[in-house]
Amino acid sequence: MPVTFGSVGDIIAVCLLVKDLVEALDQARGSKAEYQSAIRELWILDRTLLEIELFTKAHENASTPELRGLCETAKDAALQCKTLVSTFRERVKKYKSTFDDGEDPGLLKDVAAKVRWRIGEKDALEQFRTEIVRTSSSLQMLLAAASVTLIDIHRKATERQLAAHDQQNARANTQQSGALEYIRQRIEDTQQQIDTGNIVLNQISNTLRLDWLRQLGSELKGLIGKAIAMNVATYHAVISIQAALSNRLERTLIDEPFILEDPIGRIAPVHLQFVTSWEAFHAVMENRFSNLQGFRKIQQRKYGLQDGATGREIALTRPWQRAFLPGQRVEMAFIFQSDGAKDASATNTTCPGCQSPSQNTGDTDIHCHNCFIWYRRITEEQEVEHAASVSGPIPPDRKRVAPDDLEGEEDIRDFKRVRVMRTKRMASPNNSDEKINLRGGLSINGRPTELVLEKDGKIIPLTKNAQPARPTKAFILSRCNNCRKANLSCDGQCPCGRCVASGKYDTCTGMIYMKRPGLDTLPKSKENSNMNGD
């Protein structure tokens, strides 16, 4: 369809319209670019207005009326600018779905929106920008004035603070000067007093000439030295007492068992609730020393017990309930019989293992630093009746059989704790002529059945009843019970005269018999005799 133009002006208007359409459709400088640029400017302006609002809220209660007025004016201008921005956003909101990045509305819709923007919104955008520029200029002027006012306020505050600090420094300097002057005066007064005191002391010393005052220093030095020596001695005494006491490990054993250190050096607790008698204790010891050195000593009961802290001897004849205490440390030592011929040159402090002498006394346990044996030598005095003579029936010749307890000793160097017993024979003070006459018949094995003591013309029977004769082939007589207890050399006959002649016993109480091989049981009389011997 042809288009008619009325005049040249119509042609020019159409050309301008086509130009606007081309610009609107241009991607670089068209409607879409203008829209996006306007949106960015609005976002920047919105952030600026937010900062201005925060500034006004921070200084709306300022101390100066000028700053408060500037804050109110800036607040009104920012509110007006925000109103313009909100109005323009509502107007261009309809182009958001078309001009925003990432949107694809279609070609026709895009072209129509661009043409509509160019025709209807371009002038509004220019007018909005003009109003925004005017408002921004006023805001910039207000912010500049507010900055100048803040700088002036800070300057005045700084000047006031500097003046206050100067005044404080001046006052402090004045106070320090006064204090220094007072100290100087006090020092001068003190120096004068010291000089006066020195003069007085010189006069007193020149007048009195107190020699004891000069010796006071040396006497004090001597007293202090004695006090220090006493403190050191007390310290060592406390340390020794602490070492003698049981340590923490032993106290934590529930305080019920006592600690036993055997002659080999083994340490073990013995529970008093489990071991309740000497027989049980001997059985436990035999079990512990089974297949070890010292087993024969345990069987023969040749050992001694003592308290490890106090050294008190614990006798095996003491009742079991009274022998030990819970938590007590007990030391066990084997007893060896000394050979008089071999140990004639040994003293009470000579080590029985390595024969090394010791500087300690012989009445306590001695520790050998060479072979590390704890030992004690004990000398037992035994009275011997020199003038006593024994007469009686002569038994037939026979060969004595040595029992188990008369066999050779074990090696003393295999143990850590030992005691060496040595018997010293002494003459009895009663050296009157005594005569022991054994009268009566002989038993089958040649032993007398009656024993009397003839002393000062008096005949004293030693036994109430004669021992019955027993078959020679059935038993071997070892020694009497009294000789066994007193560690005497028995006659080997019943009744025995050595235990009575020693003066320790009045009568011979019984004999210990050993069973010959091939005999199954002992008679009633022999069982009772062995029970008495045990």
Buried (B, 14 or more C-beta within 10 A) or exposed (E): EEEEEEEEEEEEEEEEEEEBBEBBBEEEEBBBEBBEEBBEBBEEBBEBBEEBBEBBEEBEEBEBEBBBBBBEBBBEBBEBBBEBBEEBBEBBEEBEEBBEEEEEBEEEEBBEBBBBBBBEBBEBBEEBEEBBEEBBEBBEBBBEBBEEBBEEBEEEEEEEEEEEEEEEEEEEEEEEEEEEEEEEEEEEEEEEEEEEEEEEEEEEEEEEEEEEEEEEEEEEEEEEEEEEEEEEEEEEEEEEEEEEEBEEEBEEBEEEBBBBBBBBEEEEBBEBEEBEEBEEBBEBBEEBBEEEBBBBBBBBEBBBBBBBBEEEEBEEEEEBEEBBEEBBBBBBBBBBEBEEEEBEEBEBBBBBBEEEEBEEEBEEBBEBEEBEBBBBBBEEEBBEBEEBEBEBBEBEEEEEEEEEBEEEEBEBEBBBBBBBBBBEEEEBEEEEEBBBBBBBEBBEBBBBBBBBBBBEEEEEEBBEEBBEBBEBEBBBBBBBBBBBBBEBEBBBBBBBBBBBBBEBBEBBBBBBBEBEEEEEEBBEEBEEBBEEBE
